Amino acid sequence: MKIINRTKYIDFIRPFVNKDLIKVLVGSRRTGKTCVLLQLIEELKNIDTKANIININKEDADFRHIANNIQLYDYVKSKSKQNAQNFVLIDEVQEIKNFEIALRELLVKKYDIYCTGSNARMLSSDLATHLSGRYIEIPIYGLSFQEFMSFHGLDKNKDTLLKFIKYGGLPYLINLKLEDDVVYQYHKNIYNTIILKDIVARYSIRDVDFLDRLTEYLCDCLGSYVSSKKITDFLKAQQVKLSINTVQNYLQYLVNSFFVDRVKRYDIQGKKLFEINDKYYFRDLGLKHSIVPYKPNDISKVLENLVYNKLVSDHYKVNIGKLGDMEIDFIATKNNQTKYIQVAYQLTDDKVMEREFGNLLQIPDNYEKIVVSADDFATGNYKGIQHIHILDFLTV
């Protein structure tokens, strides 16, 4: 299996090495968390030539005997060295019962701890309860477009962008032919693992059929507002009865497994979040397109998803903007700085130009404003608003 360094994650982790914090790498299955840990081992050896590395991979049968916090603690102690800094790396830590208790005990004894997990709810709730203020979450995403080009040796052009849209950014694709039959069979296996292991088994789901239908519904509603009531109304029309509470739970399970992200609306004038009608974006479009195939008519919403993924992987907090009756596709904030972003496939006429640029011009502040599109000549600015081609936006 080929492994290519993802230096941006190592660069992000490096300042926290040997700090009194547990480093938790979180993300969906097969986004490359294990490979980041392997690269981190080499980084730790470079930092400390005498480092004692204790590496536990819960997806490896050799570590099947570590099932709870006591067994985890005893194993780590048995592999420790007194005259060296002990680094503990645990892959898929949520597979160990009461793992947070062992991590707390090891942290007190000055172990430097790194772990990965594939379930946001379990990690955040358990760690917050037992280790409040003593850990940092580091999101791991699938390949960016820049990484996708580098991994596959492709040039920056529309054909490469289409491959990225259709097949997504799971790192293991470097070992496969980028062909529909091959890639989507792999994606379907990953999807089944997420659904069956990270959701059905973990939350004791009974109605697996509805869970599949719900993911299909989210695929069809990409870039549109979604509410539990809309979903229950849709189901009623098909003679399926489920409570709003059940629908809300299932949606949350999909978010917890990092399959989709829920993005809330933000009132720019009132400076508050709306409680209903969120949007859902997919962590990996390849997985999405293995469920509902890519259709060229979906390109505008797909580009929206790509822009969202780029923003969050660059550590922006992202919301949908509302300004009166107008919508701003994304409000992205980081380090007290804000960007307003509109996404369009093509600015085909004056009406589209007025909608995309005009909405941004109505925002009464001086933060950066950007229109992203796939127009061949998407460059320059309009009344101070940047116009950027999607290929350039994804590779900044």
N, C-alpha and C positions, 0 to 999 in steps of 0.2 A: 504494500500500500504506500502510495506517495504521500509525503507530508511536507507541506510548504509553510514556512514561518508566517505567522500573522502578527507582525511586529507591533501593531497598534495596541494590541491587548497586553503584550509584555511591557510596552512602554507605560501603559496605564497602571499596571500592577506594581512596577518597580519601586515607586516611592513608598509603598506600603510594606515592603520586605523588612522583616525583623521589627515590625511595629506591633504593639500590643492590641492587635485587631485580628479577628478571623476574616479571611478573605473568601467570599462566597461567590463563585462564578455561576450565574443562573442563565438558563435559556432552554429552548426546546431540544428534544433529542436530535442528535446528528448534526448539530450546528457547529461542532468542532470543539466542544469544551474539553474533551479528553486530549485532543492534540495540543490545545493551549497549555494544559497541565504538563504534558510531556516536554513542550518547549520551555515551560517555566522551570522544570528540573534542571535543564542545561543552564538556564540563567542563574539559578541558585548556586550551582557548582562554580560558575564563573565569579560570582560575588564572594563565595566562601568555599575555598578549595577543600576545607575540612568538613564541609556540611554532611550531616547524616540524613539521608532522604528516606522517609518511610512512606511508601506509595501504596495505596489501597484502592483497587478498582472493583467496585461491587458488581460490575457486569462480568467479571472474571470468576470462573468457578473456584479458583484457588482461594478466594476470599469468602466463600459461602459460609464458612464457620463463624464469621463476624456478623451476628444478627441483631445484637443489642448493645447498649452503651457499655455494659460491663465487659463484654467480649472485645469491644473496640478499645477500651481503655487498657485492658490487659495486653492486647496484641501490641499496641503502640509502646507500652512500657517495656515489653520483651525485646523490642527492636531498637530501643533507645541507647545512646552512648553518653557517658557522663562528661567527657572532655570535648564535646562538640555541640554545635547548635543543631538541635533536632527539628527538622522540617517535616510536617505531616501533610500529605496530600491525599484526599479522599474523593474518589469519583462516584457520583450518584449517592451522596450521603443520606438522602431521604429513605434509602432502602434499609437503613439501620434503625431499629426501634430505639427511641429516646436518645438519638445521636447527640442532641444538644446538651444533654447532661455530661456526657464524656468530653465534648468540646470545651465546656466551661471548666471542667477539672484540669484538662490539659493546658488550657490558656493560663490558668493560675500558675502552673508549673513552668511557664515560659517557653512552651512549644510554639513554633511559628506555624500556623495552620491555614491550609488552603483546601477548599472543597467545592464540588460542583453539585448542582441539583436541577431537576426538571419539573419542579412543582412550586410555583410561587407562593401559594397559600401556606403550604406546609412549612416551607423554609422561613418565610417572614413571620408567621405566627409563633412558631416554636422558638426561633432565635430571639424574637422580640421579647418573649416571655422570660427566657432564661439568660439572655445575653444582651439586654438593652444597652445600646451605646458601645458595644464591644465587637461589632462586626461591620463590614462594609460589603454591599452587594455590587457585583461587577457584571452587568448584562453582556452576554455573548450572543451575537447575532450570526445569521448565515453570511455568506460572502457578500461584500459590497460589490457594486459593478466594477470598481477598480480592481478588487481582488479577483473577481470572476474572470476578467480579461487576463490578469497575470497567471492565474491558475491554469487556464486553458490555452494560453498562448494566442489570444485573439486580439484583433485590432479594435480601436474605438470607432465603430460605425453602426449604422442602423441594423445590419444583419446580426451583429453581436448583441445589440440591445434586444432584438427580438428573441434570440436564444435565451438571454437572461430573463426576459419576461415569461417565456414559456416554461423554462426548466428550473428557474430559481437559483438559489445560492447555497445549497447544501454542499459542503466541501468534498464529500465522497464522490461526487459526480466526476471529479478529475480522473477516476478510475473506470469510468463508463463512457460508451459512445453517446454523444448528444443526439439521440434519436428518440422519437416519441415512445415507441414500444419498449425500449430499454429503460429510459428514464422514468416513465410513469409507472412501470411495474415496481421499480425501486421505491418511488414515492408512495405508492399504495401500501407497501409493506411498512413504511415509516408511519403513515397515517394510522394504520391498524394498530401499531404498537402504542402510539399516543392515545388513541381512543380506548383500547382495551386495557392497557397497563396503567396509564397515567390518569385515566378518568373512570372507566367502568369498574375496575378492580378497587381503585383507591376510594371511590365514593359509593361503592355498592349500587351502581346504576342497574336498574331493571329494564328500562325501556331503551335498549340499544338502538332499535330502529328509529325512534324519535331523535336520538342524538345524531345519527347519520343524516336524517332529514333536516335537522337544524343546521348542520354544517353546510348542506347544500343550499339552504335558504340564505345563509350568510354569504355564500359564494355569489348567489344571484343578486344580492343586495349590496354588493361591494360599492362603497362610496355613497350609499344612501343612508338616511336616518333609519334606525332600527329601535323598536321598543318592544317590551314583552307583550303589551296589549295588541300590537299589530300582529305579532306572531300567533297569539292565541286566537285572534279573529280569523287569521288565515287558516289555522287548524280547524276551527269550527266549520268553516266552509267545506272542509274535507271530512266532516264527521269525526274529527279527532278532538277529544276533550282533555285538556291539561290546564291546570291552574296557572295563573300568572307567576306565582311563587316558584312553581316547578320550572317554568321556562327561565326565570331569572337565575335559578340555581344552575341549570345546564349551561347557560351562557357564561356564568362565572367559572364553571369547571373548564370550559374551553380557554378562557383567559388565563386561568391558573396554570394550565399546561403549556402556556406560551404558544398556542396554536394561532390565536388571534389577539389583537390588542383592542381594548375599548377606549375610544377617544371622546371626551366630553366637549360640549359646546361652552363657549365663554362669551359672556356679554361684555363687549368692549366698552360700552358707555356705562353700564351699571357695575362693571368690574366684579362679576359673580358667575359661578358655574351654574348651568342648567342641570336639573336632576333627571330629565327624561330626554328621549330621542338622541341616543349616542350613535356614533359611527364605529364600525369594526373594520380593521385592516389586518391583512394576513402577514404573519412573520415571514412566510416564504410563499411566493407566488407559484412556484413549481408544485408545491403540495396542493395549493388551491386549484391549480389547473389539472391535477390528477383526479380531482373530484368532479369539477365542472370544466370541461375543456375550454381553452382560450378561444375567444371569438374576436375578430378585428373590431367589431362594433363596440367592444368593451374598452378600447384603448384609452379613452379619457380617464376612466376610473382606475385602470391599471397604472397609468402614469401617476395618478394621485397616490396610489399605494406605494409606488417606488419612491416618490418624494418623501412620503411619511417615513418609510424605512430608513432612508438616508439621514433624515433629521434625527431620529431617535438613536441610530447607531453612532451619531456624532454627539450624543449626550444632551440633546435638546429635550426639554419638556414641551409637549405638543398638545394643542387644543384646536378645535374648530372655532372660528370666530363668527360672532353675530353682531352686526351693526345695524340696528333697526330691522328693516326687512331684507337687508343684504347679508350675504354670506361671504366670509373670508375663509378660503380653504384651510389654511393653517396659520396659527400663531405659535411661533417657536421661541422659547426663552432659554437662556443659558447665561450664567454669570451676570445677572441683572441687565442683560441685553436682549432685545426682542427683534424678531423678523416676522413680517407679514408676507405670506406667499399665496399666490393664485396659480393654479395649474390648469392648463388647457392643452388639448391635442394640437389644434391649429387655430390661429386667429384669422378666420376666413373672411370676415367683413367688419365694417365699422361697428355694427351692433355688438359683435363678440368683443372687439377691442374696447368698446365703452364699458362693457360689463366687467371684464377682467381688470383693466387699468382703472376704470372709474370707481369701482368699489374700493380699491386701495387709496385712491386720491381723497376719498371721503373720511379716512381715518385721521383724526386731529392730533397727530404727534409726528415726531421727526425720526422715528425708528426706520430701519431698513425695510424697503418694500420691493418685492420681486415677483415677476411673472415668469413662470417656467412653461415652455411649450416645445413642440417638435417641429416648428417651422424651420425651413432651411436657413432662413436669415434672421434667426432669433438672437440678436445682439443689440448692444447699445442700451439706450434708455428712452423713456417717454415721460416727459414732465418730471424727471427725477426718479422714476421707477425703473429698476433694472429689468431688462428682458434677456433671459438666459435660455439657451438650448438645453433640453433635457440631458443630452450627452455630456455637456459641460457641467451642468449642475451635479450630476452623479459622480463626477471625477474631480471635483474641487477638493 
